[in-house]
Amino acid sequence: MKKIITYGTYDLFHQGHYNLLKRAKDLGDYLIVGVTTDNFDLERGKMNTCNNVMERIEAVKATGLADQIVIEEYRGQKIDDIQKYGVDIFAIGSDWEGYFDYLNEFCQVIYLPRTQGISSTELRQERPTVNIGVIGTGSIANRFVNEASNVNSVIISSVYNTRIEECSVFCQTHNIDHVANSLDELFSKCNSVYIASPYKTHYDYCKKSLLAGKNVLCETPFVLDSAEAIELYEIAESNHLALMVALKTAYCPAFRHLFSLVKSGVIGDIVEINASSTTLLEEGDYIEGNRYGGSMVENGCFTMLPIFKFFGLDYQNINFYSKMKGQTDMFTKAVFRYDHSVASFQVGWGVKTEGNLVISGTKGYVYVPAPWWKTDYFEVRYEDQNQNKKYFYPYVGDGLRYEIKDFALAVLNKDYHNTNLTMQEIFAMAKVQEIYSKEINLYKL
Ligand code: CTP
């Protein structure tokens, strides 16, 4: 019996896929089709698939051409599969001509003619797009626009900044056609808005954007007052709009898997969490003051993320210890007491700490090395070191593409309840910032 194997993503299954499978099947007696997993696609930088792996497998199955379907999870799997299944022929479309010649050592490699005029990429481009208007043109907005170009179905259609010259330079740098002279002009060009303006303007811009019927992705810290956060979400809900906070760590593959892994009990009951994020800055490089400045405002939400994710939102109390310089906290340690556990974080501009995350449990602990908030790697460690395990993940580019992809999906699928960073977690973060700004349980060092 002659066995053939072929691989693909098979997103938005089309005639070109069918023809290829048919041609591959005609080469022998038994066809194995490898379908890439969502994670493998992410790792390869394919951020844009519209169908998930189950839907893509179903589409291949429905052709009736595959005798066996396998999922492709990692680089190098093709050689393993060829040997494992005793494959005679590896077949793939001619767009890969030459690329898989190295497999000739293991079986015959055949490049089959590709069907002209159709591809998943083209089909995706015909689907509705998320036209984003950007408010603010600082360094994070630069990174955002670069990253957005990696996410299909997202277009940056216009940019607004009160300083119009800066806005023009930004648009030139990024090849964006439209410089908006006013918010209304920006709104006329987009269905969604990314807010990367100074923190004190977030509430106002979010509200105006939502009232204008735009979906919103707002940089972190979102707002520093829980009543404002609740009000904005109420507006979003009643107008059927997406409102998401761009806290990039929450959307990254490593952090997402860390969450499900730890929740599955690999380190037993979690008893302590400590997260740290500090950057030494010179005077003039940071925003002063205790309302919209200081290291707590700047980085507090990142370090609260693992605490709220793993321990939930029902802490009993919180204490802050801040090293001040005038009105500005240059270092803050916060300690949360829960019923059966304790969590803490450190943020700082004038003090340097190890920027790691440690989650300690009754059976072992998780160590996420610095900088844990953009991690592609962590370790689960036990008393018996032989049982330690290392986990590696993609963290491509600046890591913003994951949140952008989630935002685009929320808008396109009208699915507004993001589980990577929930509305309740966002309210809780705003509440902590509010308590801190009121100096409740704050001990100045
Ligand atoms: N294929 C083909 N003819 C097409 C499109 C794809 O023969 N018009 C083949 C590819 O060469 C590959 C298989 O179908 O062997 C699966 O390809 P996949 O990458 O899933 O499909 P594409 O449409 O090429 O997807 P994309 O545009 O995302 O690259």
Residues whose N, C-alpha, C, O or C-beta is under 5 A from the ligand:
A	BS01	CTP	Y7 G8 T9 Y10 D11 G16 H17 L20 I92 G93 S94 D95 P113 R114 T115 Q116 I118 S119 S120 T121
